[in-house]
Every structure is written in C-alpha cells, then in structure tokens.
Amino acid sequence: MKLKVDENLPYRLIPSLEALGFEVDTVESEGLKGCPDLEVWRGAQEDGRVLLTQDTDFCDTRTYAPGTHKGCIIFRLGNPTRTALIQRILSVMSMDEAKSWSGCVVVASDLKVRVRR
C-alpha cells in the first residue's frame, strides 16, 4: 500500500512504516506543505496514496465517502505527543488488516480503530 504522510505527523516514523512494507511519501516532499486540505487530498489521490493525518476534516464521510478515493487514516489521540503518535501509528499500521484499508476512512484513537468501507 502506498501512503502519504501529512505534515502534522512526525516524519521520523517513515523508516518504520517502510520497514512494515509500505511505500511512503510526504506532503512536504510533494511541495504541499502549508497547502489547503483540498490540495493535499488531491495530491494523495493523484499519487494513488492513502493519506495519514491528524486532520479531522477528513473524517467527514459526506465529503470523503468510503470507496470513492484511495483512503484516509486519521489519528485522534487524547495527548498527541510525537512519541505517542509514533507508537500508535506503528501499532495501528502493524495490524494485519491495515493493508486492506485502501478506499476506507479509518479513525484511530488511543484505544480503538474504526473502519468505514
């Protein structure tokens, strides 16, 4: 699965995601840092990548209906420190089913993962 990591996530997790078998790119490397959500979204979709983000705007399934795009995984932690984010992202992305989330809207909190297909 191909991923695009949003600028609001720690980029130091990228080598660990690659070690899990994901092909990873970043918003920054695409020249999209600071761009509006719609531009970031288009960049991920044009590249065929699932967007990893903390931006809850992407939770709106009326706008980002599951099955109509490459996918989005939103991380919503109570205390999103860099260390906590990295640990939770790697924990979630290590799940066997994570590679089947293409086209889904996934919301991962501290204790739960909700997948909308």
N, C-alpha and C positions, 0 to 999 in steps of 0.2 A: 504494500500500500504506500502511496505517495502522500506525504504530509507537508503542510506549510505552517510554520510556527509563527504566530503573531508576535508583534514587538512587546506585548505585555507579559510574555513568558520568558523565563531565563534561558538564554541561548546556550548556556553551558550544559544543558540536558541533551543537546543534539547528538553528541557522540554515543550516548547511551541509547537513544532512540535508534540510531543507525545500527548499533550492536544488536538490537532486537529485530533487525531485518527491515526497518522502514527506510524509504528514500526520503530524505528530509531537505527542505529548503526553508528559507526565512523571508519574512516580509521585508526586512532590511536589505537582504541581498538582491531582492527584486526591485529595489528603489521605491518601495511603497511605504516606508516609514513615515508616520505622520499623516498619511492619506486618509480620506474618509472611509468609513466601513464599506461602502459600496465598491470602491476601487480595490480595496483589499480582497473583498469577496470575489470580484471579477478576476483578479489576478490568480487566486487559488483555483477558481473554476476553469479558467483558460489553460492552466497548467495541469489540470486533472488531479488536483490535490485536495485532501481533506484538511480543513482549517482547524488548527488547535489554538484556542484563545481563552481569555477570561472575560471577554466582552459579552455581556448578557443580551445585547441587542440581537445576537444571532440565535437566541432561544425562541424567537417569535416564529412559530411554525406556520403562521399565516403567510409570512413573507418568505420564509425559508422552509417550504414544505418538504418533508422527507420524501426521497425518491425523485426529486426534481433537480438534484445537484449532486456533487461529489461527496458531500458530507461535512459535518462540523462537530467538533468535540469541545464543549465548553466546560471549563473547570471553575467551580464555585466553592471556594474554601472559606471557612469562618475566619481564619487567620492566615492569609496567603503570603507567608514569608517565602523567600526564594527556596530555602531548604524544604519547607513543607510542600511547595508547588512541585519541585523536582521529584520528591518522594512519591507524591500522589500521582503525578503524571506517569512516572515509570511503573508504578503499581497498576494503574488502570491499563496502560498500553501493553503491559506484560500479560494481561488476561488473554486466554486462548481466543475468545470471541472478538477481541479488538480488531483483528484483521478482516472481520466480516461487516464492519460498520460503515463501509463505503455507501454513500447515499443516505445515511441516517443523521438525525440530530441527537447527539448524546450529551447529557448533562451529568457531570461527575462532581459530587460533593465530597465532603470529608468521609462519609461512610457509605454512600450509595451511588450507583450508576444507573441512570435511566436512559433507555434507548428507544427512540421513536423511529419506526421504519416507515 
